[in-house]
Amino acid sequence: MSNENRSIHEFDFNLICEYFSSIERQGPGSPEVTVQALSFIDHLTSESRVADLGCGTGGQTIVLAQHAPGHITGIDLFPTFIDRLNVNAGKLNLQDRITGVVGSMDNLSFQNEELDLIWSEGAIYNIGFERGLNEWRRFLKPGGYIAVSEAAWFTEERPAEIEEFWQDAYPEIDTISNKVGQMQKAGYIPVATFILPETCWTEQFYVPQEKAQEAFLKKYAGNKTAEEFIEYQRHEARLYDKYKAYYGYVFFIGKKI
Ligand SMILES: C[S@@+](CC[C@H](N)C(=O)[O-])C[C@H]1O[C@@H](n2cnc3c(N)ncnc32)[C@H](O)[C@@H]1O
């Protein structure tokens, strides 16, 4: 299909997908943080069933498989990301432990009480924190865990510029204590929360994008949509640098009661 036949939205979708396929992570995080979050989860065995929702190209899925027993189903909306996960799992001889599946986190086909652990790094925002916690709960066994990372405010008040940016990008951003309250209300014991180190945004996420952005702009020279998309990414990175005292990513770990 040629580009002229695509709607602007379809083109955007493919553009975003191509851009994020070219970098290892699609959101802030690191292998160390994945392992740290995993350290709060104590009951996994080789029989355990784990789901990694919005797994992207599966950076954290691989880390999970390398540090915990059980079988992991990685689910993402983008087929290119899932292909990448399955290829990488095969290269590491983890194909029996990881299955990447194309699907949507708002239409999961797990059985009730099938899962021992639900993982989701930087992805629950796609259906919303509260909705995700509530809807996914039935798939967990009693005593099963949920571990999600999500943007949160560090302070009660914020400068208008960053407040406006997030109100547009993800209005469900909230303070850590409010999010812990939502987790408790949804029927989980809040087991742990911790703030991801700044390097998860800088070294792990924004720095690798700089090279990818140059290559992307070269490839799509003169393409206004591509240029605007890259400018948005750069704007987001600049805002983080300016306002990182006010917000960040937080891991929330809960246990189903
Ligand atoms: C910010 S990325 C995080 C990816 C990965 N977990 C990481 O930390 O590198 C969000 C991911 O959610 C996926 N996504 C968006 N909407 C989704 C949905 N409805 N169901 C499943 N995945 C979705 C995107 O394709 C993307 O890979």
The ligand as a Gaussian input file, in Angstrom:
#p B3LYP/6-31G(d) Opt

LIG

0 1
 C        5.273000       3.286000      26.608000
 S        5.164000       1.709000      25.809000
 C        5.874000       0.608000      27.024000
 C        6.443000      -0.652000      26.417000
 C        7.259000      -1.544000      27.328000
 N        6.461000      -2.130000      28.406000
 C        8.452000      -0.799000      27.882000
 O        8.408000      -0.402000      29.073000
 O        9.432000      -0.602000      27.146000
 C        3.425000       1.332000      25.815000
 C        3.081000       0.084000      25.054000
 O        1.677000      -0.178000      25.150000
 C        1.238000      -0.709000      23.916000
 N       -0.210000      -0.556000      23.829000
 C       -0.946000       0.563000      23.572000
 N       -2.258000       0.311000      23.649000
 C       -2.379000      -1.019000      23.942000
 C       -3.479000      -1.889000      24.151000
 N       -4.727000      -1.453000      24.072000
 N       -3.231000      -3.186000      24.423000
 C       -1.961000      -3.655000      24.500000
 N       -0.870000      -2.877000      24.320000
 C       -1.068000      -1.576000      24.055000
 C        2.033000       0.070000      22.896000
 O        2.062000      -0.584000      21.654000
 C        3.390000       0.146000      23.564000
 O        4.197000      -0.933000      23.229000

